[in-house]
């Protein structure tokens, strides 16, 4: 989804996920509080473009978790830090 995309109605999402409307409403309220969605009376909810820094931080956190997986796996393979850097550099240059 990108900024401006519409979200399903609270009732529709609750039905699709088979959860209560109250739970879905709370989730939408939390997303709006975090500025991840915008609510427009009579039109619905939409993906916000306002909180790009928060989204970037979340993506960076996921990337760091993946990098930790790579570090742990490389240690099991007895790779040095330089081996990992060299391999990453090689893969990065192939792009």
Chimera marker file (.cmm) of the C-alpha trace (Angstrom):
<marker_set name="trace">
<marker id="1" x="0.000" y="0.000" z="0.000" r="1" g="1" b="0" radius="0.5"/>
<marker id="2" x="1.069" y="3.543" z="-0.661" r="1" g="1" b="0" radius="0.5"/>
<marker id="3" x="-0.020" y="6.920" z="0.691" r="1" g="1" b="0" radius="0.5"/>
<marker id="4" x="-3.584" y="7.666" z="-0.327" r="1" g="1" b="0" radius="0.5"/>
<marker id="5" x="-4.734" y="4.052" z="-0.700" r="1" g="1" b="0" radius="0.5"/>
<marker id="6" x="-8.093" y="3.428" z="0.931" r="1" g="1" b="0" radius="0.5"/>
<marker id="7" x="-8.500" y="0.866" z="3.679" r="1" g="1" b="0" radius="0.5"/>
<marker id="8" x="-11.462" y="-1.458" z="4.105" r="1" g="1" b="0" radius="0.5"/>
<marker id="9" x="-14.254" y="-0.191" z="6.315" r="1" g="1" b="0" radius="0.5"/>
<marker id="10" x="-14.034" y="-1.143" z="9.973" r="1" g="1" b="0" radius="0.5"/>
<marker id="11" x="-17.020" y="-3.456" z="9.610" r="1" g="1" b="0" radius="0.5"/>
<marker id="12" x="-15.672" y="-5.101" z="6.465" r="1" g="1" b="0" radius="0.5"/>
<marker id="13" x="-12.242" y="-5.685" z="7.966" r="1" g="1" b="0" radius="0.5"/>
<marker id="14" x="-13.784" y="-7.090" z="11.154" r="1" g="1" b="0" radius="0.5"/>
<marker id="15" x="-15.862" y="-9.479" z="9.050" r="1" g="1" b="0" radius="0.5"/>
<marker id="16" x="-12.882" y="-10.498" z="6.882" r="1" g="1" b="0" radius="0.5"/>
<marker id="17" x="-10.667" y="-11.137" z="9.911" r="1" g="1" b="0" radius="0.5"/>
<marker id="18" x="-13.484" y="-12.609" z="11.983" r="1" g="1" b="0" radius="0.5"/>
<marker id="19" x="-12.832" y="-10.260" z="14.900" r="1" g="1" b="0" radius="0.5"/>
<marker id="20" x="-15.114" y="-7.830" z="16.692" r="1" g="1" b="0" radius="0.5"/>
<marker id="21" x="-15.872" y="-4.420" z="15.269" r="1" g="1" b="0" radius="0.5"/>
<marker id="22" x="-14.663" y="-2.919" z="18.562" r="1" g="1" b="0" radius="0.5"/>
<marker id="23" x="-11.247" y="-4.553" z="18.157" r="1" g="1" b="0" radius="0.5"/>
<marker id="24" x="-10.980" y="-3.325" z="14.578" r="1" g="1" b="0" radius="0.5"/>
<marker id="25" x="-12.064" y="0.191" z="15.581" r="1" g="1" b="0" radius="0.5"/>
<marker id="26" x="-9.376" y="0.269" z="18.284" r="1" g="1" b="0" radius="0.5"/>
<marker id="27" x="-6.751" y="-0.851" z="15.774" r="1" g="1" b="0" radius="0.5"/>
<marker id="28" x="-7.763" y="1.893" z="13.330" r="1" g="1" b="0" radius="0.5"/>
<marker id="29" x="-7.695" y="4.464" z="16.151" r="1" g="1" b="0" radius="0.5"/>
<marker id="30" x="-4.188" y="3.349" z="17.117" r="1" g="1" b="0" radius="0.5"/>
<marker id="31" x="-3.014" y="3.584" z="13.497" r="1" g="1" b="0" radius="0.5"/>
<marker id="32" x="-4.495" y="7.070" z="13.262" r="1" g="1" b="0" radius="0.5"/>
<marker id="33" x="-2.836" y="8.098" z="16.532" r="1" g="1" b="0" radius="0.5"/>
<marker id="34" x="0.507" y="6.947" z="15.091" r="1" g="1" b="0" radius="0.5"/>
<marker id="35" x="-0.287" y="9.019" z="11.958" r="1" g="1" b="0" radius="0.5"/>
<marker id="36" x="-0.123" y="5.932" z="9.771" r="1" g="1" b="0" radius="0.5"/>
<marker id="37" x="-3.678" y="6.379" z="8.492" r="1" g="1" b="0" radius="0.5"/>
<marker id="38" x="-6.010" y="9.328" z="7.983" r="1" g="1" b="0" radius="0.5"/>
<marker id="39" x="-9.722" y="9.138" z="8.684" r="1" g="1" b="0" radius="0.5"/>
<marker id="40" x="-12.039" y="11.230" z="6.515" r="1" g="1" b="0" radius="0.5"/>
<marker id="41" x="-15.627" y="11.515" z="7.755" r="1" g="1" b="0" radius="0.5"/>
<marker id="42" x="-18.010" y="10.016" z="5.225" r="1" g="1" b="0" radius="0.5"/>
<marker id="43" x="-15.203" y="8.725" z="2.999" r="1" g="1" b="0" radius="0.5"/>
<marker id="44" x="-13.272" y="6.218" z="5.119" r="1" g="1" b="0" radius="0.5"/>
<marker id="45" x="-9.687" y="5.637" z="6.131" r="1" g="1" b="0" radius="0.5"/>
<marker id="46" x="-6.620" y="6.066" z="3.963" r="1" g="1" b="0" radius="0.5"/>
<marker id="47" x="-2.913" y="5.287" z="4.202" r="1" g="1" b="0" radius="0.5"/>
<marker id="48" x="-1.132" y="8.392" z="5.402" r="1" g="1" b="0" radius="0.5"/>
<marker id="49" x="2.100" y="9.729" z="4.013" r="1" g="1" b="0" radius="0.5"/>
<marker id="50" x="2.690" y="11.937" z="7.038" r="1" g="1" b="0" radius="0.5"/>
<marker id="51" x="4.805" y="9.757" z="9.301" r="1" g="1" b="0" radius="0.5"/>
<marker id="52" x="7.576" y="8.679" z="6.964" r="1" g="1" b="0" radius="0.5"/>
<marker id="53" x="10.230" y="8.813" z="9.707" r="1" g="1" b="0" radius="0.5"/>
<marker id="54" x="8.295" y="6.329" z="11.862" r="1" g="1" b="0" radius="0.5"/>
<marker id="55" x="7.880" y="3.986" z="8.910" r="1" g="1" b="0" radius="0.5"/>
<marker id="56" x="11.583" y="4.303" z="8.090" r="1" g="1" b="0" radius="0.5"/>
<marker id="57" x="12.514" y="3.477" z="11.691" r="1" g="1" b="0" radius="0.5"/>
<marker id="58" x="10.324" y="0.380" z="11.619" r="1" g="1" b="0" radius="0.5"/>
<marker id="59" x="11.894" y="-0.776" z="8.363" r="1" g="1" b="0" radius="0.5"/>
<marker id="60" x="15.385" y="-0.130" z="9.758" r="1" g="1" b="0" radius="0.5"/>
<marker id="61" x="14.534" y="-2.243" z="12.802" r="1" g="1" b="0" radius="0.5"/>
<marker id="62" x="13.444" y="-5.150" z="10.569" r="1" g="1" b="0" radius="0.5"/>
<marker id="63" x="16.616" y="-4.753" z="8.498" r="1" g="1" b="0" radius="0.5"/>
<marker id="64" x="18.770" y="-4.851" z="11.632" r="1" g="1" b="0" radius="0.5"/>
<marker id="65" x="17.037" y="-8.066" z="12.733" r="1" g="1" b="0" radius="0.5"/>
<marker id="66" x="17.823" y="-9.631" z="9.359" r="1" g="1" b="0" radius="0.5"/>
<marker id="67" x="21.420" y="-8.451" z="9.619" r="1" g="1" b="0" radius="0.5"/>
<marker id="68" x="21.714" y="-10.078" z="13.054" r="1" g="1" b="0" radius="0.5"/>
<marker id="69" x="20.502" y="-13.332" z="11.503" r="1" g="1" b="0" radius="0.5"/>
<marker id="70" x="23.230" y="-13.004" z="8.869" r="1" g="1" b="0" radius="0.5"/>
<marker id="71" x="25.882" y="-12.263" z="11.507" r="1" g="1" b="0" radius="0.5"/>
<marker id="72" x="24.861" y="-15.280" z="13.582" r="1" g="1" b="0" radius="0.5"/>
<marker id="73" x="24.820" y="-17.553" z="10.525" r="1" g="1" b="0" radius="0.5"/>
<marker id="74" x="28.215" y="-16.274" z="9.359" r="1" g="1" b="0" radius="0.5"/>
<marker id="75" x="29.701" y="-16.969" z="12.797" r="1" g="1" b="0" radius="0.5"/>
<marker id="76" x="28.420" y="-20.537" z="12.590" r="1" g="1" b="0" radius="0.5"/>
<marker id="77" x="30.207" y="-20.789" z="9.237" r="1" g="1" b="0" radius="0.5"/>
<marker id="78" x="33.356" y="-19.423" z="10.890" r="1" g="1" b="0" radius="0.5"/>
<marker id="79" x="33.389" y="-16.387" z="8.606" r="1" g="1" b="0" radius="0.5"/>
<marker id="80" x="35.289" y="-13.324" z="9.737" r="1" g="1" b="0" radius="0.5"/>
<marker id="81" x="33.756" y="-9.880" z="9.781" r="1" g="1" b="0" radius="0.5"/>
<marker id="82" x="35.862" y="-9.026" z="6.744" r="1" g="1" b="0" radius="0.5"/>
<marker id="83" x="34.581" y="-12.146" z="4.927" r="1" g="1" b="0" radius="0.5"/>
<marker id="84" x="31.013" y="-10.958" z="5.497" r="1" g="1" b="0" radius="0.5"/>
<marker id="85" x="31.832" y="-7.412" z="4.393" r="1" g="1" b="0" radius="0.5"/>
<marker id="86" x="33.584" y="-8.673" z="1.268" r="1" g="1" b="0" radius="0.5"/>
<marker id="87" x="30.669" y="-10.936" z="0.405" r="1" g="1" b="0" radius="0.5"/>
<marker id="88" x="28.140" y="-8.171" z="0.988" r="1" g="1" b="0" radius="0.5"/>
<marker id="89" x="30.200" y="-5.769" z="-1.135" r="1" g="1" b="0" radius="0.5"/>
<marker id="90" x="30.310" y="-8.280" z="-3.952" r="1" g="1" b="0" radius="0.5"/>
<marker id="91" x="26.539" y="-8.838" z="-3.820" r="1" g="1" b="0" radius="0.5"/>
<marker id="92" x="25.869" y="-5.106" z="-3.569" r="1" g="1" b="0" radius="0.5"/>
<marker id="93" x="27.949" y="-4.397" z="-6.673" r="1" g="1" b="0" radius="0.5"/>
<marker id="94" x="26.036" y="-7.034" z="-8.661" r="1" g="1" b="0" radius="0.5"/>
<marker id="95" x="22.844" y="-5.004" z="-8.374" r="1" g="1" b="0" radius="0.5"/>
<link id1="1" id2="2" r="1" g="1" b="0" radius="0.2"/>
<link id1="2" id2="3" r="1" g="1" b="0" radius="0.2"/>
<link id1="3" id2="4" r="1" g="1" b="0" radius="0.2"/>
<link id1="4" id2="5" r="1" g="1" b="0" radius="0.2"/>
<link id1="5" id2="6" r="1" g="1" b="0" radius="0.2"/>
<link id1="6" id2="7" r="1" g="1" b="0" radius="0.2"/>
<link id1="7" id2="8" r="1" g="1" b="0" radius="0.2"/>
<link id1="8" id2="9" r="1" g="1" b="0" radius="0.2"/>
<link id1="9" id2="10" r="1" g="1" b="0" radius="0.2"/>
<link id1="10" id2="11" r="1" g="1" b="0" radius="0.2"/>
<link id1="11" id2="12" r="1" g="1" b="0" radius="0.2"/>
<link id1="12" id2="13" r="1" g="1" b="0" radius="0.2"/>
<link id1="13" id2="14" r="1" g="1" b="0" radius="0.2"/>
<link id1="14" id2="15" r="1" g="1" b="0" radius="0.2"/>
<link id1="15" id2="16" r="1" g="1" b="0" radius="0.2"/>
<link id1="16" id2="17" r="1" g="1" b="0" radius="0.2"/>
<link id1="17" id2="18" r="1" g="1" b="0" radius="0.2"/>
<link id1="18" id2="19" r="1" g="1" b="0" radius="0.2"/>
<link id1="19" id2="20" r="1" g="1" b="0" radius="0.2"/>
<link id1="20" id2="21" r="1" g="1" b="0" radius="0.2"/>
<link id1="21" id2="22" r="1" g="1" b="0" radius="0.2"/>
<link id1="22" id2="23" r="1" g="1" b="0" radius="0.2"/>
<link id1="23" id2="24" r="1" g="1" b="0" radius="0.2"/>
<link id1="24" id2="25" r="1" g="1" b="0" radius="0.2"/>
<link id1="25" id2="26" r="1" g="1" b="0" radius="0.2"/>
<link id1="26" id2="27" r="1" g="1" b="0" radius="0.2"/>
<link id1="27" id2="28" r="1" g="1" b="0" radius="0.2"/>
<link id1="28" id2="29" r="1" g="1" b="0" radius="0.2"/>
<link id1="29" id2="30" r="1" g="1" b="0" radius="0.2"/>
<link id1="30" id2="31" r="1" g="1" b="0" radius="0.2"/>
<link id1="31" id2="32" r="1" g="1" b="0" radius="0.2"/>
<link id1="32" id2="33" r="1" g="1" b="0" radius="0.2"/>
<link id1="33" id2="34" r="1" g="1" b="0" radius="0.2"/>
<link id1="34" id2="35" r="1" g="1" b="0" radius="0.2"/>
<link id1="35" id2="36" r="1" g="1" b="0" radius="0.2"/>
<link id1="36" id2="37" r="1" g="1" b="0" radius="0.2"/>
<link id1="37" id2="38" r="1" g="1" b="0" radius="0.2"/>
<link id1="38" id2="39" r="1" g="1" b="0" radius="0.2"/>
<link id1="39" id2="40" r="1" g="1" b="0" radius="0.2"/>
<link id1="40" id2="41" r="1" g="1" b="0" radius="0.2"/>
<link id1="41" id2="42" r="1" g="1" b="0" radius="0.2"/>
<link id1="42" id2="43" r="1" g="1" b="0" radius="0.2"/>
<link id1="43" id2="44" r="1" g="1" b="0" radius="0.2"/>
<link id1="44" id2="45" r="1" g="1" b="0" radius="0.2"/>
<link id1="45" id2="46" r="1" g="1" b="0" radius="0.2"/>
<link id1="46" id2="47" r="1" g="1" b="0" radius="0.2"/>
<link id1="47" id2="48" r="1" g="1" b="0" radius="0.2"/>
<link id1="48" id2="49" r="1" g="1" b="0" radius="0.2"/>
<link id1="49" id2="50" r="1" g="1" b="0" radius="0.2"/>
<link id1="50" id2="51" r="1" g="1" b="0" radius="0.2"/>
<link id1="51" id2="52" r="1" g="1" b="0" radius="0.2"/>
<link id1="52" id2="53" r="1" g="1" b="0" radius="0.2"/>
<link id1="53" id2="54" r="1" g="1" b="0" radius="0.2"/>
<link id1="54" id2="55" r="1" g="1" b="0" radius="0.2"/>
<link id1="55" id2="56" r="1" g="1" b="0" radius="0.2"/>
<link id1="56" id2="57" r="1" g="1" b="0" radius="0.2"/>
<link id1="57" id2="58" r="1" g="1" b="0" radius="0.2"/>
<link id1="58" id2="59" r="1" g="1" b="0" radius="0.2"/>
<link id1="59" id2="60" r="1" g="1" b="0" radius="0.2"/>
<link id1="60" id2="61" r="1" g="1" b="0" radius="0.2"/>
<link id1="61" id2="62" r="1" g="1" b="0" radius="0.2"/>
<link id1="62" id2="63" r="1" g="1" b="0" radius="0.2"/>
<link id1="63" id2="64" r="1" g="1" b="0" radius="0.2"/>
<link id1="64" id2="65" r="1" g="1" b="0" radius="0.2"/>
<link id1="65" id2="66" r="1" g="1" b="0" radius="0.2"/>
<link id1="66" id2="67" r="1" g="1" b="0" radius="0.2"/>
<link id1="67" id2="68" r="1" g="1" b="0" radius="0.2"/>
<link id1="68" id2="69" r="1" g="1" b="0" radius="0.2"/>
<link id1="69" id2="70" r="1" g="1" b="0" radius="0.2"/>
<link id1="70" id2="71" r="1" g="1" b="0" radius="0.2"/>
<link id1="71" id2="72" r="1" g="1" b="0" radius="0.2"/>
<link id1="72" id2="73" r="1" g="1" b="0" radius="0.2"/>
<link id1="73" id2="74" r="1" g="1" b="0" radius="0.2"/>
<link id1="74" id2="75" r="1" g="1" b="0" radius="0.2"/>
<link id1="75" id2="76" r="1" g="1" b="0" radius="0.2"/>
<link id1="76" id2="77" r="1" g="1" b="0" radius="0.2"/>
<link id1="77" id2="78" r="1" g="1" b="0" radius="0.2"/>
<link id1="78" id2="79" r="1" g="1" b="0" radius="0.2"/>
<link id1="79" id2="80" r="1" g="1" b="0" radius="0.2"/>
<link id1="80" id2="81" r="1" g="1" b="0" radius="0.2"/>
<link id1="81" id2="82" r="1" g="1" b="0" radius="0.2"/>
<link id1="82" id2="83" r="1" g="1" b="0" radius="0.2"/>
<link id1="83" id2="84" r="1" g="1" b="0" radius="0.2"/>
<link id1="84" id2="85" r="1" g="1" b="0" radius="0.2"/>
<link id1="85" id2="86" r="1" g="1" b="0" radius="0.2"/>
<link id1="86" id2="87" r="1" g="1" b="0" radius="0.2"/>
<link id1="87" id2="88" r="1" g="1" b="0" radius="0.2"/>
<link id1="88" id2="89" r="1" g="1" b="0" radius="0.2"/>
<link id1="89" id2="90" r="1" g="1" b="0" radius="0.2"/>
<link id1="90" id2="91" r="1" g="1" b="0" radius="0.2"/>
<link id1="91" id2="92" r="1" g="1" b="0" radius="0.2"/>
<link id1="92" id2="93" r="1" g="1" b="0" radius="0.2"/>
<link id1="93" id2="94" r="1" g="1" b="0" radius="0.2"/>
<link id1="94" id2="95" r="1" g="1" b="0" radius="0.2"/>
</marker_set>
